[in-house]
Amino acid sequence: QVQLVESGGGLVQPGGSLRLSCETSRTIFSFLALGWYRRAPGKERELVATMTSTGITNYGDSVKGRFTISRDTSKNTVALQMNSLKPEDTAVYYCAARTSWGGNWTYWGQGTQVTVSS
C-alpha cells in the first residue's frame, strides 16, 4: 500500500511563509502526477498545486504567484513552498498522487493543518 506522509504544517502570521513536504513510500516516478489540495472549514476541497511526472505544474488561481510546488526525486518527496500567506489560506493541506488520468486521485495523505493568524 502506498503511503503519503505530509509534514511542515503549523501556525504562521499573515505575510509569513511555510514549507510543506510530502514523502511517498515509493519512487515518485511511479506516479503520473503529485499534488496538493486543501480544505478549509465549511468549504469544499480546493486544488492548490500539481506537478506531473514530466514536471508540468498547475496552480489554483488563489495561490498563483505565492505558492510553488517542487519535487526531490532523490528523496521521493514533493514540497509546497507557501509565501505571502493570508488568513484565507488556513486549511488542512493534503498531498495526493495519481496513477491514472481521469477520476479521483489514487492516493491521499492524512493532511497537515496550516493556520494563518496573528
Residue pairs with C-beta under 8 A, 6 or more apart in sequence:
1 25
2 24
2 25
2 26
2 97
2 106
2 107
3 24
3 25
3 107
3 109
4 22
4 23
4 24
4 25
4 95
4 96
4 97
4 107
4 108
4 109
5 22
5 23
5 95
5 109
5 110
6 20
6 21
6 22
6 93
6 94
6 95
6 109
6 110
6 111
6 112
7 20
7 21
7 22
7 23
7 112
8 18
8 19
8 20
8 21
8 112
9 18
9 20
9 93
9 112
9 113
9 114
10 18
10 113
10 114
10 115
11 115
11 116
11 117
12 18
12 85
12 114
12 115
12 116
13 85
13 116
13 117
13 118
14 85
14 86
14 87
14 116
14 117
14 118
15 84
15 85
16 85
16 116
17 81
17 82
17 83
17 84
17 85
18 82
18 85
18 114
19 79
19 80
19 81
19 82
20 36
20 79
20 80
20 82
20 93
20 95
20 112
20 114
21 77
21 78
21 79
21 80
22 34
22 36
22 77
22 78
22 79
22 80
22 95
22 109
23 75
23 76
23 77
24 31
24 34
24 76
24 77
24 78
24 97
25 76
26 76
27 73
27 76
28 34
28 53
28 71
28 73
28 76
28 77
28 78
28 97
29 53
29 73
30 99
31 53
31 97
31 98
31 99
31 106
32 52
32 53
32 98
32 99
32 100
32 101
33 50
33 51
33 52
33 53
33 97
33 98
34 50
34 51
34 71
34 78
34 95
34 96
34 97
35 47
35 48
35 49
35 50
35 51
35 69
35 78
35 95
35 96
35 97
35 98
35 105
36 48
36 49
36 50
36 69
36 78
36 80
36 93
36 94
36 95
36 96
37 45
37 46
37 47
37 48
37 93
37 94
37 96
38 45
38 46
38 48
38 89
38 91
38 92
38 93
38 94
38 114
39 45
39 46
39 91
39 92
39 94
39 111
40 46
40 88
40 90
40 91
40 92
41 91
43 91
45 94
46 60
46 62
46 91
47 58
47 59
47 60
48 59
48 60
48 63
48 67
48 80
48 93
49 57
49 58
49 59
49 60
49 63
49 67
49 68
49 69
49 80
50 57
50 58
50 69
51 57
51 58
51 69
51 70
51 71
51 78
57 69
59 67
59 69
62 88
63 82
63 89
66 82
66 83
66 84
66 85
67 80
67 81
67 82
67 83
68 80
68 81
68 83
69 78
69 79
69 80
69 81
70 78
70 79
70 81
71 77
71 78
71 79
72 78
72 79
78 95
80 93
82 89
82 114
85 114
85 116
86 116
87 116
87 117
88 116
89 114
89 116
90 114
90 115
90 116
90 117
91 113
91 114
92 111
92 112
92 113
92 114
93 111
93 112
93 113
93 114
94 108
94 109
94 110
94 111
95 108
95 109
96 105
96 107
96 108
96 109
97 105
97 106
97 107
98 105
98 106
98 107
99 106
99 107
100 106
